[in-house]
Amino acid sequence: MDFVHFLSEIALKYDFKHIGIESVNEKSRAFAEKLDFHSINGSNYAVSVEDLIFYFQDKI
């Protein structure tokens, strides 16, 4: 989780709008859903950087 938090901060710094996870398996799907990623087509997930930053602010 620390790595995803780090990625969200870097994405914010460089003005990325979304972070995605491609070709999920059972464990990465559960991880994505826990962090409020949204399914694009069942095997790929994405979340806005803004939503991810908000998720981590709520946890700190």
C-alpha positions as CSV (number, residue, x, y, z in Angstrom):
1,M,0.0,0.0,0.0
2,D,2.9,2.4,0.7
3,F,4.0,2.0,-2.9
4,V,0.6,2.9,-4.3
5,H,0.6,5.9,-2.0
6,F,4.0,6.9,-3.3
7,L,2.8,6.5,-6.9
8,S,-0.2,8.6,-6.3
9,E,2.0,11.4,-5.0
10,I,4.3,11.2,-8.0
11,A,1.3,11.1,-10.4
12,L,0.0,14.2,-8.7
13,K,3.4,15.9,-9.1
14,Y,3.6,15.2,-12.8
15,D,-0.1,15.9,-13.5
16,F,-1.2,12.4,-14.3
17,K,-5.0,12.0,-14.1
18,H,-5.4,8.2,-13.6
19,I,-3.5,5.2,-12.4
20,G,-4.4,1.8,-13.7
21,I,-3.8,-1.9,-13.1
22,E,-3.8,-4.1,-16.2
23,S,-4.6,-7.8,-16.5
24,V,-5.6,-8.4,-12.9
25,N,-5.7,-11.7,-11.2
26,E,-7.8,-12.6,-8.2
27,K,-5.4,-10.9,-5.7
28,S,-4.7,-7.8,-7.7
29,R,-8.5,-7.4,-8.4
30,A,-9.2,-7.5,-4.6
31,F,-6.4,-5.0,-4.0
32,A,-7.8,-2.7,-6.7
33,E,-11.3,-2.9,-5.4
34,K,-10.1,-2.2,-1.8
35,L,-8.5,1.0,-3.1
36,D,-11.7,2.0,-5.0
37,F,-10.3,1.4,-8.5
38,H,-13.1,0.9,-11.1
39,S,-13.3,-1.9,-13.5
40,I,-12.8,-0.9,-17.1
41,N,-13.6,-4.2,-18.8
42,G,-13.3,-6.9,-16.1
43,S,-9.5,-7.4,-16.4
44,N,-8.3,-3.8,-16.2
45,Y,-8.9,-1.3,-13.4
46,A,-8.3,2.4,-13.1
47,V,-8.8,5.2,-10.5
48,S,-8.4,8.9,-10.7
49,V,-5.3,10.2,-8.9
50,E,-7.6,12.7,-7.1
51,D,-9.7,9.8,-5.7
52,L,-6.6,7.9,-4.7
53,I,-5.1,10.9,-2.9
54,F,-8.4,11.3,-1.0
55,Y,-8.4,7.6,-0.1
56,F,-4.9,8.0,1.5
57,Q,-5.8,11.3,3.3
58,D,-8.6,9.5,5.0
59,K,-6.3,6.7,6.2
60,I,-3.6,9.0,7.7
